[in-house]
Amino acid sequence: MKPVTALIHHGYQAPDGFVSPQTAVHKASTVIFPDVQSLRERTWLDKSGYTYGLHGTPTTFTLEERIAYLEGAQYAVLLPSGLAAIAQVNMALLRQGDEVLLPDNAYGPHKVFAQSELKRWGISHQLYDPMDLADLASRITPKTRLVWLEAAGSITLEFPDLLSMVRLAKDKGVFTALDNTWGAGLAFKPFDLEPLGAAPWGVDVSVHALTKYPSGGGDVLMGSVTTCDEGLAQQIKLSHMRLGFGVGGNDAELVLRSLSSMDMRYRHQDATARALATWCLQQSAFAQVLHPAVVDSPGHANWRRLCAGDKPAVGAVHTEGLAAGMLSLRFDPVFSPEQIDTFCNALKLFKLGFSWGGPMSLVVPYDLRSIRSMAGPQMLQGGFVRLSVGLEAAEDLMADMSQALTQAGI
Ligand SMILES: *Cc1c(COP(=O)(O)O)cnc(C)c1O
């Protein structure tokens, strides 16, 4: 045997007696079968074995199980990004002639996906006002097959009445899918929305951008789709395999490694975001501080019921429950758009960039007028920025905001 052949065929087996709590990183496109009969008999749908890297390795199967556990689900599939997970649900559940409903504050690229790809495939969509149950009810027709939910909503962080919306959709026989990136499986359980109720009930499907909290490092893109329903799981898994949406072992390992610190990171960023929210409420610069735990923030009572045991708040910012580490600020309309830009440019610790849930604080200015059609007129007045809080010390972040406000003449 020539070295080139010997090096390829050199045997390898995980060492016997090597017991470590850390998951091994298995990387594969090819999975070797011992004989023709085993190759013919293996089916990619059977997860008790392996067929091809795209359909899973011990590493990706472990991550699927942990994400299912985190979400309180039975089944999970992994995808190359959160946006791919959103697309996956739409592609598995919808067909030509169907209509899908999206909240007006849905994740922006999801709206673009509906306006372009879904439209080309003969699937229509409508936006609904996430803070108006009657508006959602009025838009559900016999064509409606799926209602998307987001709690809290993207950018403006309004917290909808998730329980009533899911109940309404269930009554009308319409599927519900939640973009659960904000709650991350920690702030509330999407498949058990009424923990004191007789039997668990909740959304049909949950999507999670693992890019955010589960990754936590700002260095990996991944998404998941989870469900408790066996039929839906099968439908999603088949579509997932046919589309070829697998993830690599190295990326799965990064998420597995970060999952163990996720609860701690979520709580830390939550506490810092609430400290910043409290500080911002004392500054005259801001007309509105948006964060579900802020008592005056839209949908605060809905958040309190679902995420804080309905305990009453003592001050302007509720201290119970859990919330993601993001807050949005609407500036007093007396300040010019140039001043808001100067404020963003002057920030040193908050970097300009998308995403959240990583170690570094981020800021993005938004023009709500161009992305929202149903926000109240008040929400559209004045400059608007979203802050995503990292793992820095709260007092350093406040000092940074303070100096940036001064530089902008605010
Ligand atoms: C980031 C994000 C996504 C998309 O995740 P990617 O992995 O960046 O594609 C989807 N939904 C929400 C709410 C997000 O914040």
The ligand as an ORCA input file, in Angstrom:
! r2SCAN-3c Opt
* xyz 0 1
  C     -31.038     37.626     14.125
  C     -32.460     37.225     14.066
  C     -32.906     36.302     13.118
  C     -32.005     35.736     12.046
  O     -30.893     35.066     12.505
  P     -29.594     34.920     11.556
  O     -28.899     33.747     12.136
  O     -28.850     36.201     11.673
  O     -30.094     34.658     10.174
  C     -34.228     35.970     13.143
  N     -35.084     36.487     14.023
  C     -34.692     37.379     14.948
  C     -35.693     37.924     15.903
  C     -33.378     37.780     14.997
  O     -32.996     38.683     15.901
*
